[in-house]
């Protein structure tokens, strides 16, 4: 029912890239749940930026901040989503993760930043790549 209502009342003015991002984040959450992650938050805003997904890893100790990059791929002409994770983006993700950890009192927990890249191809199932520890303190 929720999906139906979302489709019926979705703003018509959203660009394709925004809709692709929404679909990608939904696919990423589903992927994480299948791998036994527990979703704690989505689209969590901080002064430094937004965390697409915050999850508890299968070990039930590690907090994982996940950046999702979704690309439309036709005949291999698009660059993979992983390439969009620039040095500045990595630094921003480190700041966002630090702020979330402080805000949620998770400073004593193991923290990790992952990237999930999704390629959407017309007529095919999306390809999902999960990169654990894609961003580390070395990226400061």
N, C-alpha and C positions, 0 to 999 in steps of 0.2 A: 504494500500500500504506500509506504514511504517513497519508494522509487517512482511510482506512478505520480504521486503528488509533486515530487521534485521535477519530473519531466513536464508536467502540466503547467507548473508555475515558475519555471526557470526563466530568468530574464532573457529576452530575445537579443539583447544588445551585447551579450558576452562574445568576445572574439573567439575564433576557433582555438587559438593558443591557450586561452583561459579554460575553455571546456576540456581541451586535451590535458591540461594540468590537473583539473578536477578528476578526470577519469584515471589519470596516472596515479594520483594519490590514493584513490580507491583501490586500484589494483595492487599498489604497494602494501596497503594495510592488509588486504586479503592474503598476499604473499607472506607477510610477517606472521599473521595468525596461523597459517598452515605450518609455519616453522616453529610454532609454539611461543611466539612473542606475545606479550600482553600490551595492547595499545593503551597508553596512559593519557595521551593528549594528541590533538591534531591542530595544525595552524596556530601554534602557541606563539603569541606576540611578546616581544621584549623591546626595550629601547634600541637594541643593536640589530634587530631584525626578527624574522619569523623562523620557527622550527616547523617543518612540514609535519613530522610525526615524532612523538616521544614515546618510547616503548620500554618495557621491561624484557630483558633477554631471557631465553629459556632457562638460564642458570638461576633465575629469580633474584639475582643480586645486581647485575649490571644494568645501568640506565643507558639507553641508546637513543641518540638524536639522529634522525634520518632525514637526509636531503633527497628529494625525489626529482628526477629529471626525465621528462617524457618528450620524445621526439617522433615526428611523423617521418617515416622513411619510405622513399619510393625509389626503387632501383639502386639502392645504396648511395643516393646522392646527399643524404643528410649526415652531418657529423654525429658521432655518438654523444649521448647526454653527458657522459663522463667528462668530455672536453669542456663543458660549461663550468666545471668546478675549477675556477682560476685561483691564483694565489690570494687575491683579495676576497674571493668567496670563502676560501678555507679560513682565512683570518676572521671573517665575519661569523662563520659557523663556530669557531672556537669561542668568540665573545658571547654569542647567543647561548652556547652550552654552559659557559661559566655563569652567566646570569640566571639561567634556569636552575642550575645546581644550587646557587645561593638562595634563590627565591623559594625553592622547594625543600631546602635543608638536606640536600643530597651530597654535600661535600665529602662525606665519609664513604660514599658508594663508588664502585668502579664506574667510570663514564667512558662512553665510546661514541664516535661519530661515523656513521655509515652513509653510503650513497647507494640509492637504488635507481638504476637507469632502465628506462623502458622504451623500446622501439615499437611503434605502431606501424604495421604494414597493411595496406588495403587488402582485404580478403584473407588475412592470416591472423593467427593468434598473436598477441603482443609477446615480444621477447623481453624477459625480465632478468636483469643482472644485479645481484646484490653484492656490493663491495664492503666487507666489514673492515673497520678501522681505516677508512679511506682518507680520513683527516686525523693527524696526530699533532702532538705538541711541537714536533719538528717543523710544522707548517706555519709557525708564528711569524 
